Amino acid sequence: MAKKVLIISTSLRGGSNSDILANECAKGAKEVGGHDVELLSLKRLP
């Protein structure tokens, strides 16, 4: 059963370890679990 997943990346630097980890978690949740994933990054907010 697919779930809705929200991942919040709090890193303000693109390419940081936290940013990479958030992206990899999102990728894994989509590929393996077929979950509906939304990745929210604070660096994109004003």
N, C-alpha and C positions, 0 to 999 in steps of 0.2 A: 504494500500500500504506500503510495507516494505521499510524502509530507511536504509542507511548506517550510522552508528554511530561510532564516534571515541571518546574514553574516555582516557584522559591523566592524569595519577596519578603522581603527582610531589613529593610525599612523599618518602623519602629515607629509611624509616623504614618500614619493613614488619609488618603488623598487627596494624598499626596506624589507627586513626579514619578516616583520609583521604583515606587510602588504603581500609579500610572496606567499606566506602561510595562508592568509585569508583566501587568496585566489586558488591555491591548491585544494583547500577544503571545499570550496564551491565547485571546483572541477570534479572532485571525487564524489561529492553528493549527487551531482547531475549524472555522471557516468555510471556509477555502481548502483546507486539507489533509485535513480530515475526521479529524484525529488525536484520540486519546483523551488529554485534557489534565487534569492535576491541578495546581491552584494552591495552594501551601502558603505561608501568611503567618505570619511570626514574631510579629506583633502579636496573633494569636489564641491563642498558646501561653501557658501560665501562667508 
